[in-house]
């Protein structure tokens, strides 16, 4: 397993599989929602997080994802975040 760690925060199972496949050779973990992402981040150091801004329960909006982005930037300053809507 690689020492490079990526957290994919994505609620769509198809996109989760595609992204996991794209990052072969990287230690990838997946979170379906913001609560799971917070748990994963508290237990492991990730160099990069890919973040879906439209997370449940606010699929049509961005409140949950933007709050998650704010928390990552505040609490995990060495973690890079790639976000999308």
N, C-alpha and C positions, 0 to 999 in steps of 0.2 A: 504494500500500500504506500502511496505517495505521502510526503510530509506536507504537500500542498493541499489545503482544505477549502472547499467551496460549499456554501449553503445555498440551495435553491429554494426560494420561498415562492411557491406557485400552487394554486388550487386545481389547475387543470391537469389530470393524470396524463393525457397525451403529451402536453408540453413538458411535463416532468420527465417522461421517458426520453423525449428527443434531446432535452438539455443534458440529461445524464449521459446519453450516448455521445454527445459532442465533446464531453470533457473526459474522455478515456485517459487514464493515467493520473487522474486527479482524485483525491479522496472526496467524494461527493455525498452530501447528506441533503435530504429533502424535508421541507416543512409545508404542510397543506394550508396553514393559516398563521396569523401573527402570534397566537399563544404558543403554538408549537415552535415557531422560530425563536421566540424569547427563551424558551426552555433549552433549545439546542445551543443558542449563543451563550447561555449561562454555564454550560457544561464543557464547551470546547472552543478553542481559538480558531476562527476562520479568517483566512486572508481576504476572501472575497465573498460577498453575498449578492446573488441576483434576486431582485425584489419585484414582484408583481404588485403594482400600486392598487389595483382593484381586487382587494382581498375580501373574503367573507367576514362578517355578514353583510358588508356594504359592496356587493359585486358591481353595482352600477356607479358607485362613487369612489372617492379616493381617500376618505377620512381614515380608514383603518391602515391602509398602506403608507400614507404620509406620516401617521403617528409612529408606525414601525420604523420608517426611515429616520425620523427625528430621534427616536430612542437609540438606534444603532449609532448614529453620528455622535450622540452625547455619551454613550456608555462604552463604545468600542471604537475609539478614535483611530486605531491602526487598521481597521477593517475597511476595505474599499467596497462601495455599493454601486451596483449597476441596476438601475430601476427602469421599469417600463409601465406603460398604462395599457 
